[in-house]
């Protein structure tokens, strides 16, 4: 007997939790979104958030030297090789800088877009896995992941992932429902 297709998903535990919630109709879209937030936050811990923030917040003269900013972002990319979240952050930071953004606004746009890209890419991977494992449920999984992505407020990520915010491991755990009255709504 199988424990379901999410058990064979070749992903990290936080993405498996998201897949399990997306495939289980008992979870509300908000609960699926909660798993998505935790998964993205966990993934973004590998990204060079502090370096990108320092590059954008280095002072009023920073926007005068576009080549210098691009070079510094490429140096930050070298430090996070192999990290999909890090690569997405650097790409989004370069895009924000190319669009003329600077300072905190550029940093928040880069983080927001990187988080959205990571969530979208992983959602596609989860959907593709379900397509191979259990074709009958793939449309439901896709719809529930789309609902969760819409429910996520990407703007919250930029603030939550800033060095000033507290992001302890307690923030990165799913809440367990243990009470009798905490089941799915009837």
N, C-alpha and C positions, 0 to 999 in steps of 0.2 A: 504494500500500500504506500502511495506517495504522500508526502506532506504538502504537495502543491508545486506548481511551477516556479514560484519565487525561491524555493529552496535550492534549485539548481542554477540560479542566476549568478553568473561569475562576476559579482560586484562586491564592494565593501558592505559591511553590515548596515550602515545607515541608508544605503540605496536599496538593500533588500527589505528593510523596514518600510520604506516608501512603496516599493512594489507590492508588498503584502497588503498594505492599507488600500492601495489603489485597486487591487483585485478583489477585495472583500467589501461587498455592498453594505455591511453593517457599520462601516466607518463613514462618517459624514464628510463632505468636502472639506470642512474646516479641519478635521482630524487628519485627512490626507495632506492638507496644506501644512499642518504642524510638522508632519514627518518630512515634508519637502524643505521647510525652513531649517530644520535641524540638519538634514543631509547637506544642504548648500553651505551652511555655516561650518560644518565639519570639514567639508571639501575646501573651503576658502582659507582654512588655517594654513594650508600649504602655499598660499599665494603671498607674494611680497608686498603686503598691504602697507606696512610702515615705510618701505623704501619709496613706493609710488606716492604716498602722501607727502613725504619729505620733498620729493622732486617737484610736486605741484605747489607746495607751500614755502618755497625757498625765498620768496620776497617779490617785491614789485618789479624788479628787473628781470625776473624769470621769463616773462612772456616775450621779452625782446629777442631771446636766443632760442629759436625753434629747433635748430640743429642740435644744440646742447641738450635740450630736453629729450629729443629723440635718441641721442646717444646714451643718455643716462637710463632711459627706459630699456634700451637694448642691453645695457649692462645688467639691469635688474632681471631681464629675461634669462640671462646666462646663469643667474643664481638659482633659478627655479626650473631648470630643465627636467622634463618628465612629469611636470605637474600640469594637468589640463586646466585647472583653475588659475594657476599662475600665468599660463600662456594667454588664457582668455582675459585676465586682468590687464596684462601688458598691451594686448591688442586693443582693448577698449580704452585704455589710457591714451594710447597713440591716436586713436580715433577722436577722443574728446579734445586732445591738444590740437589736432588738425582742424577741428571744427571751431577753434578759437576760444575754447573754454580755458580757464586758468583757476588756480587756487582751489579752495574747498569745493567750488561748483564742479570743477573738472574731476576732482577725486570722487565725489559722490556719483557723478555720471558714469565714471569708469567702473566703480564698484557695482552700481545698480545694473549696468549693462552686462558686466561679467557674471553676476549672480543669475541674471535671466538666461544668459547663454549656457551656463553650466546646468541649470535646471532643465532647460529645453533639450539639450543634448542627452542628458541622462534619461529624460522622459522618453525620448526616441529609442534609446537603447533598451529600456524596460519594455516598451511597446513591441519592439522587434523580437525580444526574447519571448514574450507571450504569443506573438504570432507563430513562432516556431514550436512552442510547447503546447499551447492550448488555444487553437484558432477561434474557438467559439466565444471566448471571453475577451478577445483583443479589442473589440469596439467599446466594451464597457470600461476596460482599463484606460484606453485612450481618452474617453470622455471624462473619466474621473481625474486623470492627470491634468487634462485641460482645465477642468473646473478648479483644481487645486492651484494651478499656475495663475489663473485669474484671481483667485482669492488671496494670493501672496501680494504683499505690498513691498515691491522691490526697493522703494525709498527707505524702508525701515532697515534694510541690510546695510546701507552705507553708514548709517548712524550706529547700528549695532556692532559693526565690524571695525569702527574707528578705534584707535589705541586708547582713547579716553573712556570708552564704554567698557564695562565689566563683561567679559565673555568667559566665564569659568565653565568647567565641565558640567556643572549642574544645569546650565542653559542648553546643553547638547544632549539631553536625555528625553526620550518620549515619556509622557505621563501614562502611568498604568491605571486602568480602571479596576478597582477592587471592590467597590460597594455594590450592593444589590440593586440600587436605583441608578447605577451609572451605565446601564446597558444602552443599546441603540433605542432611539425614540420610536414609540409605537404609533 
